[in-house]
């Protein structure tokens, strides 16, 4: 059997959980995915069935599109809403200032991965080392942002939520982008919500939910 399932992953389960569900539903063991989504994220998860797993690298390496919400005015140890949050006292820039700084991220640049990530250094996984208080010195990697558009800007408590439509190349950490935006603005920032809307040529408006498959 050969095929690609355009699965709409919900918030909560891991990408591996989704593969386990597909194996249970189909009875096929040879199933993988192209491009991991964190538990916090939802959206397009290309599930590769049977011989299609041979094309994992090619499908993972393509461009992606996200609908993301960045919270400004605070920092997170994990650069997303799942880690301990620390408020940053001081003014949060207005929407025009956010637009101006965001435009500086368009193009190719070196990005440092989050301390809590699956990157490895010397055989050690970053998130495991960070959990025991021994964060690794992760090298920066070149990433490419093709387009960034602000969809909404809303003041929230002592900060602001910025909703962004993001088109990027493979290997881009969206939560690292939220972190770096906050640092450039001087107010801190982290990823509050993330939905992948396009990957491997698949669109979220044509994706199937786990409930539909079951």
C-alpha positions as CSV (number, residue, x, y, z in Angstrom):
1,X,0.0,0.0,0.0
2,X,1.3,3.5,-0.9
3,X,-0.2,6.8,0.1
4,X,-0.2,10.1,1.9
5,X,-3.0,11.0,4.3
6,X,-3.5,14.8,4.9
7,X,-4.3,14.6,8.6
8,X,-5.5,17.6,10.7
9,X,-3.7,17.0,14.0
10,X,-5.5,18.4,17.0
11,X,-3.9,20.3,19.9
12,X,-2.7,17.9,22.6
13,X,-1.4,14.6,21.2
14,X,2.1,14.2,19.8
15,X,2.8,13.5,16.1
16,X,3.9,10.0,17.3
17,X,0.4,9.5,18.9
18,X,-1.1,10.2,15.5
19,X,1.0,7.6,13.9
20,X,-0.1,5.1,16.6
21,X,-3.7,5.9,15.8
22,X,-3.2,5.3,12.1
23,X,-1.5,2.0,12.7
24,X,-4.4,0.9,14.9
25,X,-7.0,2.0,12.3
26,X,-5.3,0.5,9.3
27,X,-3.4,-2.5,10.7
28,X,-0.3,-1.3,8.8
29,X,2.9,-1.0,10.7
30,X,4.9,0.9,8.1
31,X,3.6,4.4,8.7
32,X,5.5,7.6,9.3
33,X,5.0,11.3,9.0
34,X,6.7,14.3,7.2
35,X,7.4,17.1,9.6
36,X,6.8,16.9,13.4
37,X,4.2,19.0,15.1
38,X,4.6,19.7,18.8
39,X,1.7,18.9,21.1
40,X,0.8,22.6,21.3
41,X,0.4,22.8,17.5
42,X,-2.4,21.6,15.2
43,X,-2.9,21.4,11.5
44,X,-1.4,19.6,8.5
45,X,0.5,16.4,9.4
46,X,1.4,14.5,6.3
47,X,1.1,10.8,7.2
48,X,3.0,8.4,5.0
49,X,1.6,4.9,4.5
50,X,3.6,1.9,3.3
51,X,6.1,2.6,0.5
52,X,5.4,6.3,0.8
53,X,7.6,6.4,3.8
54,X,10.6,6.4,1.4
55,X,9.7,10.0,0.5
56,X,9.8,11.3,4.0
57,X,13.0,13.4,3.6
58,X,11.7,15.0,0.3
59,X,8.3,15.9,1.8
60,X,9.7,17.1,5.1
61,X,12.2,19.4,3.3
62,X,9.6,21.5,1.5
63,X,8.1,24.9,2.4
64,X,5.5,25.3,5.1
65,X,2.9,27.8,6.1
66,X,1.6,28.6,9.6
67,X,-1.0,30.6,11.4
68,X,0.7,31.6,14.6
69,X,-0.1,33.7,17.7
70,X,2.9,35.3,19.5
71,X,2.4,36.7,23.0
72,X,4.5,39.8,23.7
73,X,5.3,41.0,27.1
74,X,6.6,37.7,28.7
75,X,9.2,35.0,28.2
76,X,8.9,31.2,28.4
77,X,11.6,28.7,29.3
78,X,10.4,26.6,26.4
79,X,9.6,29.5,24.1
80,X,6.0,28.4,24.0
81,X,2.9,28.3,26.3
82,X,3.8,25.0,27.8
83,X,6.8,26.2,29.8
84,X,7.1,28.4,32.9
85,X,6.1,32.0,32.0
86,X,8.0,35.0,33.2
87,X,6.5,38.5,32.8
88,X,8.7,41.2,31.4
89,X,8.0,44.6,33.0
90,X,8.0,47.5,30.6
91,X,6.2,48.9,27.6
92,X,5.0,46.6,24.8
93,X,5.5,48.1,21.4
94,X,2.5,49.1,19.3
95,X,1.4,47.4,16.0
96,X,3.5,49.6,13.6
97,X,6.6,48.8,15.6
98,X,5.9,45.1,15.5
99,X,5.4,45.3,11.7
100,X,8.8,47.1,11.3
101,X,10.7,44.6,13.3
102,X,9.0,41.5,11.8
103,X,10.1,42.7,8.3
104,X,13.7,42.2,9.4
105,X,13.2,38.5,9.7
106,X,12.3,38.0,6.0
107,X,15.0,36.2,4.2
108,X,17.7,33.7,5.2
109,X,19.4,34.1,8.6
110,X,20.9,32.0,11.4
111,X,18.5,30.9,14.1
112,X,19.3,29.3,17.4
113,X,16.9,26.4,18.3
114,X,14.9,26.5,21.5
115,X,16.7,24.9,24.5
116,X,13.8,22.5,24.7
117,X,14.0,20.9,21.3
118,X,14.9,17.6,19.7
119,X,18.3,18.8,18.4
120,X,21.3,16.7,19.5
121,X,24.8,17.7,20.5
122,X,27.3,15.0,21.2
123,X,24.6,12.3,21.4
124,X,22.6,14.3,24.0
125,X,19.1,15.5,23.2
126,X,18.5,19.2,24.0
127,X,15.2,18.9,25.7
128,X,16.3,16.0,27.9
129,X,19.4,18.0,29.0
130,X,17.4,21.1,29.6
131,X,14.9,19.2,31.8
132,X,17.7,18.3,34.3
133,X,19.1,21.8,34.3
134,X,22.0,21.2,31.9
135,X,21.0,23.1,28.7
136,X,23.2,22.4,25.7
137,X,25.1,24.9,23.6
138,X,23.0,24.5,20.5
139,X,24.6,25.9,17.3
140,X,22.6,28.2,15.1
141,X,21.3,27.0,11.7
142,X,20.4,28.8,8.6
143,X,16.6,29.1,8.1
144,X,14.5,31.0,5.5
145,X,11.4,33.1,6.1
146,X,9.6,33.7,2.8
147,X,6.8,36.0,4.0
148,X,5.3,37.3,7.3
149,X,1.9,39.0,7.5
150,X,0.3,40.4,10.6
151,X,-3.3,39.3,10.7
152,X,-4.3,40.8,14.0
153,X,-2.8,42.8,17.0
154,X,-4.7,42.7,20.3
155,X,-3.7,44.2,23.7
156,X,-4.0,41.5,26.4
157,X,-3.4,42.2,30.1
158,X,0.1,43.6,30.3
159,X,1.1,42.3,26.8
160,X,-0.2,41.8,23.3
161,X,-1.1,38.9,21.1
162,X,0.1,39.1,17.5
163,X,-1.4,36.7,15.0
164,X,0.8,36.0,12.0
165,X,0.6,34.3,8.7
166,X,4.0,32.8,8.2
167,X,5.6,31.1,5.1
168,X,9.0,29.5,5.8
169,X,11.5,26.9,4.8
170,X,12.2,23.5,6.4
171,X,13.9,23.6,9.8
172,X,12.4,26.9,11.0
173,X,11.4,26.9,14.7
174,X,8.3,29.2,14.9
175,X,8.7,29.4,18.7
176,X,12.3,30.6,18.3
177,X,10.9,33.3,15.9
178,X,8.5,34.4,18.6
179,X,11.3,34.5,21.2
180,X,13.6,36.5,18.9
181,X,10.9,38.9,17.9
182,X,10.3,39.6,21.6
183,X,14.0,40.1,22.2
184,X,14.4,42.5,19.3
185,X,11.4,44.5,20.6
186,X,12.8,44.5,24.1
187,X,9.6,43.1,25.7
188,X,10.0,39.3,25.5
189,X,7.9,36.9,23.5
190,X,6.7,33.4,23.1
191,X,4.5,31.2,20.9
192,X,1.0,31.0,22.3
193,X,-0.7,29.0,19.6
194,X,0.3,27.4,16.3
195,X,-1.6,25.9,13.3
196,X,0.2,24.5,10.3
197,X,-1.9,25.4,7.3
198,X,0.3,24.0,4.5
199,X,3.0,21.4,4.2
200,X,4.2,19.0,1.5
201,X,1.8,20.5,-0.9
202,X,-1.1,19.8,1.4
203,X,-3.6,22.3,2.7
204,X,-5.4,22.3,6.0
205,X,-8.8,23.1,4.4
206,X,-8.6,19.7,2.6
207,X,-7.3,17.7,5.7
208,X,-9.2,15.0,7.5
209,X,-9.6,14.9,11.3
210,X,-9.0,11.9,13.5
211,X,-12.7,11.7,14.3
212,X,-13.5,11.5,10.5
213,X,-11.1,8.6,10.1
214,X,-12.5,6.7,13.1
